[in-house]
Amino acid sequence: MNNNNTPKCTLYLAPSTIPNAGLGIFTSIALPSGTPLPGGFDAAIPISDMDFHNDGSHDAEDYHWMFSEYLWSSGSIGKVMEYEAEKTSGFSWGYGALPNCHFWMINVMESSCDFDTVGLTPENSPGAGAFTGHYNRLAHAYEDVKAGGELFVSYGTNWFTTRESYMGLVPGEDDFEAGEEFIETVSELFESLVDSTTVKDDVHYMGQVRVDIWNMIVNSPYKSRPLAALPKAYKTAARAMDVGIMQTEEELATHSVEYLEEHGKCLDHIHPQNSTIPHAGRGAFATRYLPKGTVVSSAPLIHIPDRDILTMYDDSEDGESRDLSKPIGQQLLLNYCWGHPKSSMLLCPYSHGTPFINHDRQDPNVKIQWMKNDDRYHNSSWLDEPVSFFDSEWTTKLMFEYVALRDIQEGEEVLVDYGKEWEEAWNEHVKAWNPDENYVSPHELNKDYDFPLKTHEEDASVYTDIFGYHTGTDKKSGEREIHRIRARRPDPNNKNDGFVYDLEVIGSGNYVKRVKDVSRSQMHFYHKPYKADIFREGSFRHEMMIPDEMFPNAWRNL
Ligand SMILES: C[S@@+](CC[C@H](N)C(=O)[O-])C[C@H]1O[C@@H](n2cnc3c(N)ncnc32)[C@H](O)[C@@H]1O
């Protein structure tokens, strides 16, 4: 893809070096440990109570939900997401979705998310609740990574053990250590074989004996994770006997920079920052000059064959299940997926920056197109399959390219046309929208300590949709509690916060306790579960529309 006019790229999507692991991501420049990684921050989309809203359990495969392979626990995304609903997971689309996991070569660490809605709230913007506020998930190199090296994150130890039935025995960190010890023992055995054999001078013969013994070991019918950590080919094993498995794996986990430039797909031509478009939240911006025709970004697509699974429902009367007669909205994820009015199919891109690309119908500077057929990335025969085919497909084999329609300057916002239906729906939404003048944002409260909080007596309604987090002295040990502020006094110690408060704290078992002299900095506010902007009735939801001329006829099932 690169030629002399193509701007220099440093982060690539390319086939993983791990056999059968699909695609992975690679750096084309050396990254010393601690370096922030290219491509900018990740965001995370909260996905709430999926099983409840689908009256099933994903384990039972009651509904086709490939996202379960890509989601992070809300705890790893951050406290705000953890408290948003009873059961929330986060979809984080860049470093949070693209890298593979190799437990002995974890070289990328990601932070948790901050929360901020770019100042857009139900009080001032029809865009509030229509995009995610979880952002700033930053990745850095955890080890030195060589130019061409594949980037690996940790999926956590349980990830592979809970997927053994279809992923097989994927070695963990301890298994590589056991493998390393085993290789040393075998190496010693091979040395002693040379010493003890009468044909020690027959190098060819001894070489063959070693290959045979090695093949017997790795092809043993008794499978185990430590066995899976051993190199399959004798040539690689022999290298591991010289330099250790770790270095051998590192050598294997590298593509040449030339390979990446020729076959890889650039991921860091865009990066996120606050959008220039009113009410849109964040957007994607060009990191460098991108001439007309440049593939600005490429994104694998997660398919959702039945878009109805994103509908959320109110509780039934017994509170145990959903009430199908009471739909209450759609998961926020819908706003990040592409669809078509004549199909139940949704395609959701995951790639650095692409989900941040906002809409412009009049003057878009990129368009989407299907990638050309390529076994490694995009299987165009899938465009001829009916929607039912996708119910039993659990890999991503379709990709969009975002192509520059004209020259794009460094720093310019990258914009795509979401389609006529999207624009009409947005205009209708803006027309019908009313500001909520009583809205109190917990996140604004947490940023600003400079005004006195109201007591319950002064205004009982003001904090009804938020709850505090009070801890005495240790923030981490706090629990979810609802506060009523009973009294406010000037801080006798005259600290920065200005006031101290007496609180009535109502805990989860409805116990009530009173706490005196709490300073502002000891309190942290969150929305009560299901009270965040994304759960508000009428918050904007609409998928982006795949242009009719590129939408496959085979998928038109409505
Ligand atoms: C795919 S996301 C784009 C990224 C999003 N702006 C963010 O901050 O995460 C689509 C959502 O962005 C917002 N958006 C995109 N383009 C917009 C526009 N032209 N006007 C208003 N909102 C827009 C809408 O909330 C839309 O549902």
The ligand as a Gaussian input file, in Angstrom:
#p B3LYP/6-31G(d) Opt

LIG

0 1
 C      -19.513000       6.543000      15.461000
 S      -19.821000       7.664000      16.724000
 C      -18.617000       8.906000      16.399000
 C      -17.738000       9.178000      17.618000
 C      -18.387000       9.990000      18.702000
 N      -18.461000      11.371000      18.271000
 C      -17.645000       9.871000      20.024000
 O      -17.383000      10.893000      20.661000
 O      -17.360000       8.753000      20.464000
 C      -21.353000       8.318000      16.173000
 C      -21.988000       9.314000      17.130000
 O      -21.251000      10.546000      17.144000
 C      -22.133000      11.661000      17.159000
 N      -22.023000      12.396000      15.889000
 C      -21.304000      12.052000      14.813000
 N      -21.415000      12.963000      13.835000
 C      -22.228000      13.911000      14.282000
 C      -22.753000      15.130000      13.718000
 N      -22.447000      15.537000      12.497000
 N      -23.577000      15.874000      14.482000
 C      -23.888000      15.482000      15.724000
 N      -23.438000      14.341000      16.302000
 C      -22.615000      13.567000      15.599000
 C      -23.508000      11.076000      17.318000
 O      -23.783000      10.954000      18.675000
 C      -23.349000       9.706000      16.690000
 O      -24.362000       8.820000      17.104000

